[in-house]
Amino acid sequence: MRTEAEIRQKGMEALLKELGDVEAEIFIKNLIREPFDYTNWQKDLWNDKSVQEISSNADKAVKK
Protein backbone atom coordinates (compact mmCIF):
# COMPACT_ATOMS: atom_id res chain seq x y z
CA MET A 1 0.00 0.00 0.00
CA ARG A 2 1.21 3.51 -0.81
CA THR A 3 1.87 6.15 1.81
CA GLU A 4 -0.36 9.23 2.01
CA ALA A 5 2.42 11.32 0.48
CA GLU A 6 2.70 8.92 -2.47
CA ILE A 7 -1.07 8.98 -2.97
CA ARG A 8 -1.09 12.79 -2.94
CA GLN A 9 1.76 12.85 -5.45
CA LYS A 10 0.02 10.39 -7.80
CA GLY A 11 -3.24 12.32 -7.42
CA MET A 12 -1.55 15.58 -8.38
CA GLU A 13 0.12 13.92 -11.35
CA ALA A 14 -3.25 12.55 -12.52
CA LEU A 15 -4.96 15.93 -12.10
CA LEU A 16 -2.22 17.75 -13.97
CA LYS A 17 -2.16 15.17 -16.76
CA GLU A 18 -5.92 15.21 -17.24
CA LEU A 19 -6.77 18.85 -16.52
CA GLY A 20 -3.57 20.81 -16.99
CA ASP A 21 -2.13 23.36 -14.57
CA VAL A 22 -4.94 25.91 -14.58
CA GLU A 23 -7.92 23.55 -14.38
CA ALA A 24 -6.19 21.41 -11.74
CA GLU A 25 -5.76 24.55 -9.63
CA ILE A 26 -9.43 25.45 -10.12
CA PHE A 27 -10.43 21.91 -9.07
CA ILE A 28 -8.32 22.08 -5.91
CA LYS A 29 -9.65 25.54 -5.01
CA ASN A 30 -13.21 24.26 -5.39
CA LEU A 31 -12.53 21.31 -3.10
CA ILE A 32 -11.03 23.56 -0.45
CA ARG A 33 -13.65 26.30 -0.72
CA GLU A 34 -16.82 24.21 -0.75
CA PRO A 35 -17.86 21.60 1.78
CA PHE A 36 -17.54 18.29 -0.02
CA ASP A 37 -19.02 14.99 1.14
CA TYR A 38 -17.52 12.24 -0.99
CA THR A 39 -20.07 9.68 0.19
CA ASN A 40 -23.05 11.81 -0.84
CA TRP A 41 -21.37 12.69 -4.13
CA GLN A 42 -20.93 9.01 -4.93
CA LYS A 43 -24.62 8.28 -4.29
CA ASP A 44 -25.64 10.34 -7.33
CA LEU A 45 -22.59 9.83 -9.53
CA TRP A 46 -23.80 6.76 -11.44
CA ASN A 47 -27.60 7.11 -11.23
CA ASP A 48 -27.97 6.92 -15.01
CA LYS A 49 -25.78 3.79 -15.38
CA SER A 50 -26.52 0.13 -14.75
CA VAL A 51 -24.13 -2.09 -12.82
CA GLN A 52 -23.29 -3.82 -16.10
CA GLU A 53 -22.41 -0.48 -17.78
CA ILE A 54 -20.20 0.57 -14.87
CA SER A 55 -18.46 -2.82 -14.86
CA SER A 56 -17.95 -2.71 -18.62
CA ASN A 57 -16.50 0.80 -18.44
CA ALA A 58 -14.18 -0.26 -15.61
CA ASP A 59 -12.97 -3.25 -17.65
CA LYS A 60 -12.28 -0.99 -20.64
CA ALA A 61 -10.36 1.47 -18.46
CA VAL A 62 -8.19 -1.29 -17.01
CA LYS A 63 -7.33 -2.56 -20.49
CA LYS A 64 -6.12 0.89 -21.66
N, C-alpha and C positions, 0 to 999 in steps of 0.2 A: 504494500500500500504506500502511496506517495505521502509526503509530509504536506502540511498546510501551505508552506512556502512554495513547494513544487506545484501544487494544485493552482495556487494563485498565478504563478508564472505561466503555466500551461493555459489557464483561462485568459490571461492577458494576450498571449500569443494568438489564441483562437479569435478573440475579439478583434485584434488588430488585423489579422489575416482576412477575416470576413467583412469587417466594417470599415477598416482604415482608421487612421489616427483621429480624425475629427469626429466621425460617428461613434467610435469607441468611447471617446471622451464624453459625448452627449449621453450615451447609454449609462456610463458610470455616474454622471451627474444626476440623471433621473433616478437611479437606484438609491443614491444617497439622499436626495431631496424628498422623495415621496416614500411614505410607508409602503412596504412591499411584503406581502404574505405569500411566500412561495407555494404553500399548500393550497390556499384559495385560488391562486393563479392556475395551478395545475388542474383543478376541478373543471375549469371551463376551457382549457387549452384544446382538448380533442373532442369536444361535443359533436362536431360534424363528421367524425371518423369512426368507423367500426373497428373492433379489435383486430380483425383480419387486415384492414387497411394499414393500421398502425404497425402491425407485425411485418407486413410486406415492405413498408417504407423503411423500417429498421433493418430488415435483411438487406435491402438495396444499399443502404448507407454503409453497412459493414463491409459489403463487397467492393465498395469504391476504393 
